[in-house]
Amino acid sequence: MLQCSLSVVVFLVYFVYPGLSVGEDLDLSSVKLYYFAPEMETELLLNNDTTELPYFSNSETVKVIIHGYWAGYKHLSISPLRNAYLSSGAHNVICVDWMELANGFYPTVRYRVPKVGKHVGFLLKTQLMPRYPNLSLDRFHILGHSLGAHIAGNVGRSFEGRVGRVTGLDPAHPLFSPGDSDWLSPSTGVFVDTIHTAGNTLGQMTPTGHASFYPNGGPPPQPGCLALDSITFIQCSHLRAPIFYAESIIHPKAFPAAKCDYKIISNDPDSCPKLREADNVIYMGEALDQSTNGTFFFLTYSVPPYGKGAKSQVTSIERFRELDEDDIFMLISDPSLKYPAIKLRSVLRKIKEKSTNRNETMSLDEDETDETNASLNIPSQRETQNANASISLYYKTLQVDYRKLITDECPYILKYYETNNHKIRDYHRTDIVETIVKLYVKSSTFMDDAAMNTAAEAICQIFENEDKVLYYVPPSTGHSRAGILYNTYNRITRRLRKEGTWPSKYRPRVQKESESQIQDADFSDDKIYMKNWLRTHKSPWTTVEKYWIDTYEMRKADLVSKKDMLEEWPLFQHSDGWRMIEIDFLQRFGHNGHFLEQFPNFVANTAFLQSHLKDPECLELLKKFPECTDDTKDYLALYFLHHLLPPTVTKKMKEPNNEGRNQVTGKKTSSEASKKVTREKKVTKETAAATSVASTKETKPTKQKKTFKPTIIDSINSMLIFIANEENIRLELEELDASHKIGRTKRQPLIILIGSQDNIEGIVLSVNHVLYKFNSLLSCVDVLIKLHYSLNLCYASESKLVYEFLERYFYGLSPDKSTSSTSVTHLISKLKNAI
């Protein structure tokens, strides 16, 4: 019924809509290529330059990722692919941005596919291949989602089908038919594979590659999407294809599939052979053998990680409930899992014992370290521990083969080490120590001095150029323990102790139910699972976003408390953590404010600014307004705001203790002088009287606090500063932190503009040690306002009036009457009257 309705809609739209123009003259200049590498903090826009790209690897495949309808190169539909490639160490990642042509009426956009695909091929020939003359076509892998899948096919056609691989992720179905000259087909590449997750609706059901995979049969809803409404569950299923593929990049054997005839898959997928009956198990995804041919069927879980194969990570009770006999067969027979059949009975007994707590996580084998886990997740909860728990953990030891652990968990670091003159980067060191610490936590073992020393020595043996003191410095006379291994272990176990899931090292205690657990009791098991999942996962983004929204009611108490939210939720520390801030603001206030739409109008109201600004420098800058770029105009508008709303607060500054000296002359005070006089044997009464008179005139020295009024420059610098280049950011922030430490104050969030006032090259928002990058100053200021609500932060006192104006005028947020400023009220009134 749903498929029929969709077909009718597509038919009416296609034949009735009068604006469709198949032969339109397209402006393809908006199509761009962006280059990504793990070592780069931001993407690089390609052009016709012939110089080599930074960190480009001549030995790796070039990954070209293409988004679909009504999306962009950073859209959630393809960002899991990019993130998975970068986290696995892939260097040659290129994302295609055809967003301006992808937005619009679907039939019109659909017929842009061949032209866009041909132009992407042209851009690869002119902007990438001239840099590397020896780059062969068989090293290209083109991936596309939805309409992007057909564009990927047309890119292959522009190279006469000689590209190494083309992957279609749920190729778009509406207005495409088998045999169309521009649809994805096996002739578009040397090897073409497809994944179908919303068949016969938004996605194709017909096999369109050499190998076509049908998760859970192909049509929607995919597991986990059924609870949504009829339109949303189709879209949710449509997005599953890139998410499944992204998971396969990290875990190559996550999706075992059995060969099954297409007619059986499309009519009765339950009749497909089980994995244990299959002649040959094929693993869908990145590591797929390119000699594979045919149609394949496999099942997935409803929650991430979705794959049912090897490297399936820590298993939850919810996951066990989804096991079928085929899954159990895989657990028993797969030699890489090392799960003997004799342990199956004990596994099932543990399931029964723990079925009352669906949220609790456990390992299949608690007697030995699970060497197959691709990432060692910290359990979100543990069983109630008895009074001797910490003693048993403290005396427990763990034998670790660190070389094997790093080889299994961090192979991309070893690869980088071998190909980059035996050097590794800071984020590699962080991944190494987190892997080691999480292994100890998962094994319920305290990491003492000896264990840390052994781990640090092992790391230095594996990576010969590393210095042991970077990782661990044992305690000795003059200094205490230090190093990133020690700091990481303390940070993780400190958080677990706050949650009540890790016992104290020094005194055994019975675990008490924490405040968050008491609050969680009022919510469903699914919500509790989501909240705990968010503490240890940063991808895939679609799942993160959905879970973050669904758990807002559970996290709402944190939003109005005094907790350190950056420490409480590691997601905020991610480069895209500002997205969490926007989501929470929307959930809390029901709107995103009107800053992005209305601030340009404020900037354009030069007549109002000219009539109210008194400073000659501001009036001179206002004359240059028409010649400035958008970011410079926005900066100048904020600069003018600080002049319109100068700081009115007074601050107290402590003076040094000059007790015993005059504050003006610095000489000894009269009390000291009188003491000296009395000690002299020969002194006249006149001298003593004169000394007494002098003592009454001089002030008595005390500790004093001097007040001062911040200037407009202080106000501006408390909100944003300029830095000449990006390399100086950390140094500048360290100096600011040092100055705040002297003044016993805390540095507030700060906008850092890279470059100069006339040429703003980059925009960064600093929140403690976290840096968020933005493409425009307006977006940065928008997040700056919202994060004060999401992270429980206070505004800098010097620029408090400017923040209050932005809040009230652009976001409709009214402060308490006792704290609202009359100067802000007057400015808003004048501005409304001027408009």
Buried (B, 14 or more C-beta within 10 A) or exposed (E): EBBEEBBEEBEEBBEEEEEBEEEEEBEBEEBBBBBBBBEBEEBBEBEEEEEEBEBBBEEBBBBBBBBBBBBBBBBBBBBBBBBBBBBBBBBBBBBBBBBBBBEEEBBBBBBBBBBBBBBBBBBBEEBBBEBBEEBEBBBBBBBBBBBBBBBBBBBBBBBEBEBBBBBBBBBBBBBBEEEEEBBBBBEBBBBBBBBBBBBBBBBBBBBBBBBBBBBBBBBBBBBBBEEBEEEEBBBBBBBBBBBBBBBBBBBBBBBBBBBBBBEBBBEEBEEBBBBBEBEEBBBBBBEBEBEBBBBBBBBBBBBBBBBBBBBBBBBBBBBBEBBEEBBBBBBBEBEEBEBEEEBBEEBEEBBEEBEEBBBBBBBBBEEEBBEBBBBBBBBBBBBEBBEEBBBBBBEEEEEBEBEEBBEBBBEBBBBBBEBEEEEBBEEBBEBBBBBBBBBBBBBBBBBEEEBBBBBBBBBBEBBEEBEBEBBBBBEEEEEEBBBBBBBBBEEBBEBBBBBBBBBEBEEBBEBEEBEBBEBBEEBEEBBBBBBBBBBBBBBBBBBBBBBBEBBBEBBBEBBEEEBEBBBBBBBBBBBBBBBBBBBBBBBBBEEBBEBBEEBBEBBEBBEBBBEBBEEEEBEEBBEEBEEBEEBBBBBBBBBBBBBBBBBEEEBEEEEEEBEEBBEEEEEBBBEBBBEEBEEEEEEEEEEBEEBEEEBEEBEEBEEEEEEEEBEBEBBBBBBBBBBEEBEEBEEBBEEBBEEEEEEEEEBBBBBBBBBEBEEBEBBBBBBBEBBBBBEBBBBBBBBBBBBBBBBBBEBBBBBBBBBBBBBBBBBEBEBEEEEEBEBBEEBBEBBEEEE
